[in-house]
Amino acid sequence: MSDLLYSEEEEALRAAVRDLLTDHCDTTSVLARAESDAPHDPALWKTLADGMGLAGLLVPEDRGGQGATHREAAVVLEELGRAVAPVPYLTSAVVATEALLACADGDDLLGGLASGRVIGALAVGLHTAPGAAFAAVRTDGGALHGELTGIADAVVADVLLVPADDGGLYAVTADAVTVTPQTSLDLTRPLARVTLDAAPGRRLGDAEPAVRRALRAGAGLLASEQLGLAEWALTETVRYLKDRKQFNRPVGGFQALKHRLAQLWLEVVSLRAAARAAADALATGEDTDVSVTVAQAYAAPVAVRAAEEALQLHGGIGMTWEHPVHLRLKRAKADSIAYGTAGAHREALAELVDLRAP
């Protein structure tokens, strides 16, 4: 296995992304967007994709991208998770991009996604685990018919990658379908229902391997987003407990709270190891399935617990709509069922290592 510590280049990338998000993705603006009909931040996406070239990290240089690896994309997702940035990075720059990389046709689309000029979305429900069955639409003489639900970031996608019952993956432009927003817990990553009524599509390749590859990368790198979120929750809670005084002493000085924070720190550090291992495995192709399932089996409970602890330990102010912790808690809860639940990944892991339940 490679060195899982962050390289100098990865730390420099983190610093650049964090500086950008500090300036352009403050909690007040994220919350204001979440309360509006347009939760996404197109200006921030343009800066990330066009200004910094981050949308093309996973795309080889000869196909219009940056030719980086999943390790760099994981660092970006850690920072986007910390800020709960309302941009379609995971859905377009990772999942849709990986699906296209597995297809024989579609290099023109890949170039658009890599530059950020085109936003793509894989039309598979966000809850779908990498090895699970997924819904397909009906093909009839080149036209696509059907309805797909729970599609993340479909509301901002320019192109949808749609699996069909003939085994193909089709590119369908957003203006050829009807996208209806669904009520979702996480206001910063909206879900939608996509209805296709004789929609024209271009066949890109085989759906099965493309969707499997895309969901595996999505699940593996989601752990890095969950890591960033958990680290934010821990850091902000420690900071608050040092400042908040009760009985004329900092609340953080009480031993019971120290124990809770120490336990959380241990879990977050372990999550970092699991998330880094998954990103490295995706980059190198070594033990990928096992590393991804281990990371996802562990990530969801830790991220949710970190956000719940942050809310509780902030006391009354943590319960308010104005405090940013609820955005993290909702993202953590939504992430806990994205690309398969922790339980589904534990079952998959048991199969992979031949330790099935009796």
MARLO-50431 format. One record per residue (C-alpha): residue number from 1; residue in one letter; x, y, z. Coordinates in nm, 3 decimals. Each point is the difference from the previous one (the first is absolute). Last residue first. Example, Ala and Ser with C-alpha at 12.3 -4.5 7.8 and 13.67 -1.06 7.14 Angstrom:
i / aa / xx / yy / zz
2 / S / 1.367 / -0.106 / 0.714
1 / A / -0.137 / -0.344 / 0.066
END
This chain:
i / aa / xx / yy / zz
358 / P / -2.436 / -1.835 / 0.922
357 / A / 0.115 / 0.361 / -0.064
356 / R / 0.239 / 0.034 / -0.290
355 / L / 0.373 / 0.030 / 0.066
354 / D / 0.133 / -0.059 / -0.353
353 / V / 0.204 / 0.322 / -0.014
352 / L / -0.206 / 0.151 / -0.281
351 / E / -0.331 / -0.145 / 0.119
350 / A / 0.044 / 0.140 / 0.352
349 / L / 0.100 / 0.334 / -0.154
348 / A / -0.325 / 0.014 / -0.200
347 / E / -0.199 / -0.062 / 0.319
346 / R / 0.196 / 0.273 / 0.180
345 / H / -0.061 / 0.232 / -0.295
344 / A / -0.376 / -0.058 / 0.015
343 / G / 0.007 / 0.069 / 0.375
342 / A / 0.193 / 0.326 / -0.048
341 / T / -0.272 / 0.107 / -0.243
340 / G / 0.052 / 0.003 / -0.377
339 / Y / 0.116 / 0.269 / -0.244
338 / A / -0.167 / 0.267 / 0.216
337 / I / -0.181 / -0.129 / 0.312
336 / S / 0.238 / 0.151 / 0.258
335 / D / 0.063 / 0.295 / -0.232
334 / A / -0.355 / 0.126 / 0.067
333 / K / 0.057 / -0.020 / 0.378
332 / A / 0.340 / 0.170 / -0.026
331 / R / -0.139 / 0.274 / -0.229
330 / K / -0.287 / 0.058 / 0.242
329 / L / 0.236 / 0.016 / 0.298
328 / R / 0.237 / 0.232 / -0.184
327 / L / -0.275 / 0.247 / -0.094
326 / H / -0.131 / -0.023 / 0.357
325 / V / 0.340 / 0.108 / 0.136
324 / P / -0.003 / 0.336 / -0.178
323 / H / -0.182 / 0.188 / 0.280
322 / E / -0.277 / 0.228 / -0.127
321 / W / -0.266 / -0.272 / 0.017
320 / T / 0.055 / -0.032 / 0.374
319 / M / 0.057 / -0.327 / 0.187
318 / G / 0.376 / 0.053 / 0.031
317 / I / -0.064 / 0.329 / 0.183
316 / G / -0.174 / -0.191 / 0.280
315 / G / 0.293 / -0.229 / 0.075
314 / H / 0.301 / 0.003 / -0.233
313 / L / 0.084 / -0.340 / 0.145
312 / Q / -0.320 / -0.154 / -0.136
311 / L / 0.035 / 0.130 / -0.357
310 / A / 0.370 / -0.084 / -0.021
309 / E / -0.065 / -0.346 / 0.145
308 / E / -0.268 / -0.061 / -0.265
307 / A / 0.233 / 0.118 / -0.279
306 / A / 0.282 / -0.226 / 0.122
305 / R / -0.242 / -0.290 / 0.044
304 / V / -0.130 / 0.035 / -0.357
303 / A / 0.353 / 0.017 / -0.144
302 / V / 0.114 / -0.299 / 0.207
301 / P / -0.303 / -0.217 / -0.085
300 / A / 0.037 / 0.074 / -0.374
299 / A / 0.374 / -0.050 / -0.035
298 / Y / 0.054 / -0.352 / 0.137
297 / A / -0.188 / -0.228 / -0.242
296 / Q / 0.084 / 0.248 / -0.277
295 / A / 0.376 / -0.021 / 0.060
294 / V / -0.001 / -0.380 / 0.033
293 / T / -0.210 / -0.033 / -0.319
292 / V / 0.240 / 0.223 / -0.196
291 / S / 0.312 / -0.177 / 0.126
290 / V / -0.141 / -0.347 / -0.079
289 / D / -0.112 / 0.092 / -0.352
288 / T / 0.327 / 0.177 / -0.083
287 / D / 0.245 / -0.263 / 0.119
286 / E / 0.263 / 0.159 / -0.231
285 / G / -0.125 / 0.215 / -0.291
284 / T / 0.262 / 0.267 / 0.069
283 / A / -0.216 / 0.315 / 0.014
282 / L / -0.314 / -0.174 / 0.129
281 / A / 0.212 / -0.174 / 0.264
280 / D / 0.157 / 0.333 / 0.100
279 / A / -0.342 / 0.164 / 0.041
278 / A / -0.127 / -0.297 / 0.204
277 / A / 0.311 / -0.006 / 0.222
276 / R / -0.029 / 0.376 / 0.057
275 / A / -0.365 / -0.039 / 0.105
274 / A / 0.081 / -0.285 / 0.241
273 / A / 0.294 / 0.183 / 0.159
272 / R / -0.201 / 0.323 / 0.032
271 / L / -0.286 / -0.195 / 0.156
270 / S / 0.239 / -0.134 / 0.263
269 / V / 0.105 / 0.357 / 0.082
268 / V / -0.368 / 0.100 / 0.023
267 / E / -0.077 / -0.290 / 0.235
266 / L / 0.291 / 0.082 / 0.231
265 / W / -0.100 / 0.368 / 0.007
264 / L / -0.359 / -0.099 / 0.089
263 / Q / 0.121 / -0.201 / 0.299
262 / A / 0.216 / 0.292 / 0.115
261 / L / -0.295 / 0.238 / -0.041
260 / R / -0.229 / -0.215 / 0.212
259 / H / 0.268 / -0.045 / 0.266
258 / K / 0.071 / 0.374 / 0.016
257 / L / -0.374 / 0.060 / 0.042
256 / A / -0.014 / -0.226 / 0.308
255 / Q / 0.316 / 0.163 / 0.137
254 / F / -0.131 / 0.354 / 0.009
253 / G / 0.267 / 0.240 / -0.127
252 / G / -0.173 / 0.046 / -0.335
251 / V / -0.277 / 0.191 / 0.177
250 / P / 0.252 / 0.276 / 0.069
249 / R / -0.016 / 0.121 / 0.365
248 / N / -0.213 / 0.256 / 0.186
247 / F / -0.275 / -0.247 / 0.093
246 / Q / -0.053 / -0.031 / -0.376
245 / K / 0.217 / 0.152 / -0.269
244 / R / -0.012 / -0.047 / -0.376
243 / D / 0.329 / 0.084 / -0.173
242 / K / 0.185 / -0.334 / 0.031
241 / L / -0.324 / -0.191 / -0.063
240 / Y / -0.060 / 0.196 / -0.323
239 / R / 0.346 / -0.075 / -0.141
238 / V / -0.030 / -0.370 / 0.083
237 / T / -0.343 / -0.011 / -0.166
236 / E / 0.123 / 0.180 / -0.312
235 / T / 0.294 / -0.238 / -0.042
234 / L / -0.206 / -0.317 / 0.054
233 / A / -0.284 / 0.099 / -0.235
232 / W / 0.243 / 0.123 / -0.267
231 / E / 0.195 / -0.326 / 0.022
230 / A / -0.323 / -0.200 / -0.040
229 / L / -0.098 / 0.196 / -0.313
228 / G / 0.342 / -0.039 / -0.156
227 / L / -0.005 / -0.374 / 0.074
226 / Q / -0.350 / -0.039 / -0.150
225 / E / 0.126 / 0.164 / -0.321
224 / S / 0.297 / -0.237 / 0.006
223 / A / -0.231 / -0.300 / 0.049
222 / L / -0.200 / 0.117 / -0.305
221 / L / 0.319 / -0.075 / -0.195
220 / G / -0.038 / -0.376 / 0.032
219 / A / -0.378 / -0.003 / -0.051
218 / G / 0.016 / 0.221 / -0.310
217 / A / 0.292 / -0.198 / -0.143
216 / R / -0.194 / -0.323 / 0.047
215 / L / -0.316 / 0.159 / -0.138
214 / A / 0.176 / 0.111 / -0.319
213 / R / 0.174 / -0.333 / -0.061
212 / R / -0.322 / -0.197 / 0.050
211 / V / -0.197 / 0.244 / -0.218
210 / A / 0.253 / -0.026 / -0.286
209 / P / 0.035 / -0.379 / 0.026
208 / E / -0.380 / -0.055 / -0.019
207 / A / -0.097 / 0.281 / -0.241
206 / D / 0.189 / -0.111 / -0.310
205 / G / 0.112 / 0.282 / -0.229
204 / L / -0.080 / 0.357 / -0.101
203 / R / -0.340 / -0.038 / -0.168
202 / R / -0.141 / 0.338 / -0.096
201 / G / -0.348 / 0.078 / 0.130
200 / P / -0.324 / 0.151 / -0.131
199 / A / -0.274 / 0.031 / 0.263
198 / A / -0.325 / -0.181 / -0.086
197 / D / -0.144 / 0.110 / 0.337
196 / L / 0.280 / -0.009 / 0.256
195 / T / -0.085 / 0.109 / 0.355
194 / V / 0.279 / 0.082 / 0.247
193 / R / -0.097 / 0.027 / 0.369
192 / A / 0.228 / 0.226 / 0.201
191 / L / 0.240 / 0.011 / 0.293
190 / P / 0.158 / 0.312 / 0.147
189 / R / 0.354 / 0.005 / 0.140
188 / T / 0.016 / 0.313 / 0.222
187 / L / -0.350 / -0.045 / 0.148
186 / D / 0.091 / -0.339 / 0.146
185 / L / -0.328 / -0.149 / 0.121
184 / S / -0.142 / -0.020 / -0.351
183 / T / -0.342 / 0.092 / -0.135
182 / Q / 0.004 / -0.090 / -0.368
181 / P / 0.066 / 0.244 / -0.285
180 / T / -0.169 / -0.089 / -0.333
179 / V / 0.223 / -0.030 / -0.307
178 / T / -0.182 / -0.052 / -0.329
177 / V / 0.221 / -0.129 / -0.280
176 / A / 0.127 / 0.115 / -0.341
175 / D / 0.129 / 0.336 / 0.133
174 / A / 0.242 / -0.186 / 0.230
173 / T / 0.183 / -0.163 / -0.290
172 / V / 0.000 / -0.379 / -0.006
171 / A / 0.320 / -0.205 / -0.018
170 / Y / -0.083 / -0.370 / -0.006
169 / L / 0.147 / -0.298 / 0.184
168 / G / -0.089 / -0.326 / -0.173
167 / G / -0.124 / -0.334 / 0.133
166 / D / -0.313 / -0.008 / -0.221
165 / D / -0.206 / 0.092 / 0.308
164 / A / 0.155 / 0.348 / 0.016
163 / P / 0.246 / 0.171 / 0.235
162 / V / -0.012 / 0.382 / -0.022
161 / L / 0.295 / 0.238 / 0.012
160 / L / -0.162 / 0.342 / 0.039
159 / V / 0.133 / 0.315 / -0.166
158 / D / -0.019 / 0.366 / 0.097
157 / A / -0.044 / -0.087 / 0.367
156 / V / -0.119 / 0.270 / 0.242
155 / V / -0.329 / -0.158 / 0.113
154 / A / 0.146 / -0.350 / -0.037
153 / D / 0.222 / 0.076 / 0.302
152 / A / -0.075 / -0.338 / 0.162
151 / I / -0.246 / -0.232 / -0.175
150 / G / -0.243 / -0.140 / 0.257
149 / T / -0.250 / -0.123 / -0.257
148 / L / 0.008 / -0.133 / -0.358
147 / E / -0.302 / 0.001 / -0.231
146 / G / -0.044 / -0.166 / -0.337
145 / H / 0.027 / 0.024 / -0.379
144 / L / 0.307 / 0.034 / -0.221
143 / A / -0.006 / 0.044 / -0.378
142 / G / 0.233 / -0.189 / -0.235
141 / G / -0.276 / -0.221 / -0.137
140 / D / -0.149 / -0.076 / 0.340
139 / T / 0.231 / -0.017 / 0.299
138 / R / -0.145 / -0.044 / 0.349
137 / V / 0.171 / 0.156 / 0.303
136 / A / 0.233 / -0.178 / 0.242
135 / A / -0.011 / -0.025 / 0.380
134 / F / 0.305 / -0.119 / 0.193
133 / A / 0.092 / -0.333 / 0.159
132 / A / 0.259 / 0.024 / 0.277
131 / G / 0.376 / -0.054 / -0.020
130 / P / 0.109 / 0.365 / 0.028
129 / A / -0.278 / 0.094 / 0.246
128 / T / -0.298 / 0.201 / -0.126
127 / H / -0.131 / 0.269 / 0.240
126 / L / 0.082 / 0.286 / -0.243
125 / G / -0.245 / -0.147 / -0.252
124 / V / 0.156 / -0.061 / -0.343
123 / A / -0.023 / 0.262 / -0.274
122 / L / 0.372 / 0.080 / 0.002
121 / A / 0.024 / 0.377 / 0.001
120 / G / 0.212 / 0.224 / -0.222
119 / I / 0.081 / 0.370 / 0.019
118 / V / 0.153 / 0.145 / -0.317
117 / R / 0.233 / 0.301 / -0.001
116 / G / 0.186 / -0.158 / 0.292
115 / S / 0.312 / -0.049 / -0.213
114 / A / 0.014 / -0.372 / 0.077
113 / L / -0.377 / -0.037 / -0.059
112 / G / 0.027 / 0.156 / -0.345
111 / G / 0.303 / -0.211 / -0.089
110 / L / -0.184 / -0.314 / 0.109
109 / L / -0.296 / 0.092 / -0.218
108 / D / 0.222 / 0.014 / -0.309
107 / D / 0.168 / -0.323 / 0.112
106 / G / -0.343 / -0.168 / -0.005
105 / D / 0.040 / -0.339 / -0.166
104 / A / 0.183 / -0.304 / 0.135
103 / C / -0.146 / 0.037 / 0.349
102 / A / 0.176 / -0.068 / 0.333
101 / L / 0.140 / 0.354 / 0.019
100 / L / -0.356 / 0.126 / -0.048
99 / A / -0.121 / -0.175 / 0.316
98 / E / 0.303 / 0.135 / 0.190
97 / T / -0.088 / 0.355 / -0.110
96 / A / -0.365 / -0.036 / 0.105
95 / V / 0.108 / -0.118 / 0.348
94 / V / 0.305 / 0.220 / 0.066
93 / A / -0.012 / 0.345 / -0.163
92 / S / -0.380 / -0.005 / -0.043
91 / T / -0.158 / -0.152 / 0.313
90 / L / 0.286 / 0.056 / 0.245
89 / Y / 0.067 / 0.354 / -0.123
88 / P / -0.360 / 0.118 / -0.044
87 / V / 0.045 / 0.316 / 0.212
86 / P / -0.181 / 0.105 / 0.320
85 / A / 0.312 / 0.009 / 0.222
84 / V / -0.063 / -0.173 / 0.332
83 / A / 0.310 / 0.197 / 0.113
82 / R / 0.177 / -0.294 / 0.164
81 / G / -0.134 / -0.235 / -0.267
80 / L / 0.137 / 0.220 / -0.281
79 / E / 0.337 / -0.007 / 0.178
78 / E / 0.005 / -0.379 / 0.034
77 / L / -0.129 / -0.026 / -0.359
76 / V / 0.299 / 0.192 / -0.135
75 / V / 0.239 / -0.229 / 0.192
74 / A / -0.183 / -0.305 / -0.142
73 / A / 0.035 / 0.133 / -0.357
72 / E / 0.376 / 0.020 / 0.059
71 / R / 0.013 / -0.361 / 0.120
70 / H / -0.233 / -0.112 / -0.280
69 / T / 0.272 / 0.081 / -0.250
68 / A / 0.127 / 0.285 / -0.221
67 / G / -0.007 / 0.008 / -0.382
66 / Q / -0.122 / 0.360 / -0.016
65 / G / -0.269 / -0.057 / -0.262
64 / G / -0.059 / 0.024 / -0.375
63 / R / 0.018 / -0.363 / -0.111
62 / D / 0.378 / -0.004 / -0.056
61 / E / 0.043 / 0.151 / 0.347
60 / P / -0.178 / -0.291 / 0.169
59 / V / -0.327 / 0.087 / 0.182
58 / L / -0.013 / -0.048 / 0.378
57 / L / 0.103 / 0.358 / 0.086
56 / G / -0.224 / 0.156 / -0.267
55 / A / -0.246 / 0.184 / 0.222
54 / L / 0.287 / 0.151 / 0.202
53 / G / 0.135 / 0.228 / -0.274
52 / M / 0.058 / 0.288 / 0.246
51 / G / -0.168 / 0.290 / -0.186
50 / D / -0.230 / -0.204 / -0.221
49 / A / -0.119 / -0.272 / 0.236
48 / L / 0.036 / 0.152 / 0.346
47 / T / -0.070 / 0.356 / -0.117
46 / K / -0.293 / -0.107 / -0.217
45 / W / -0.144 / -0.210 / 0.284
44 / L / 0.025 / 0.298 / 0.237
43 / A / -0.187 / 0.219 / -0.249
42 / P / -0.265 / -0.270 / -0.059
41 / D / -0.087 / -0.033 / 0.371
40 / H / -0.270 / -0.265 / 0.031
39 / P / -0.296 / 0.044 / 0.237
38 / A / -0.226 / 0.165 / -0.261
37 / D / -0.359 / 0.005 / 0.131
36 / S / 0.115 / 0.186 / 0.312
35 / E / 0.048 / -0.115 / 0.361
34 / A / 0.312 / -0.199 / -0.090
33 / R / 0.139 / 0.309 / -0.175
32 / A / -0.035 / 0.212 / 0.315
31 / L / 0.159 / -0.279 / 0.207
30 / V / 0.298 / -0.024 / -0.236
29 / S / 0.032 / 0.382 / 0.003
28 / T / 0.002 / 0.017 / 0.380
27 / T / 0.238 / -0.296 / 0.031
26 / D / 0.276 / 0.160 / -0.205
25 / C / 0.076 / -0.138 / -0.344
24 / H / 0.191 / 0.263 / -0.196
23 / D / 0.291 / 0.122 / 0.212
22 / T / 0.042 / -0.299 / 0.233
21 / L / -0.076 / -0.230 / -0.294
20 / L / 0.283 / 0.149 / -0.207
19 / D / 0.246 / -0.016 / 0.288
18 / R / -0.101 / -0.361 / 0.069
17 / V / 0.051 / -0.098 / -0.365
16 / A / 0.347 / 0.158 / -0.013
15 / A / 0.107 / -0.147 / 0.334
14 / R / -0.122 / -0.348 / -0.098
13 / L / 0.187 / 0.015 / -0.333
12 / A / 0.320 / 0.101 / 0.183
11 / E / -0.054 / -0.292 / 0.242
10 / E / -0.044 / -0.236 / -0.296
9 / E / 0.316 / 0.131 / -0.168
8 / E / 0.199 / -0.044 / 0.322
7 / S / -0.122 / -0.361 / 0.019
6 / Y / -0.269 / -0.113 / 0.244
5 / L / 0.086 / -0.316 / 0.189
4 / L / -0.139 / -0.323 / -0.148
3 / D / 0.337 / -0.124 / -0.125
2 / S / -0.076 / -0.264 / -0.259
1 / M / -0.115 / -0.355 / 0.073
END
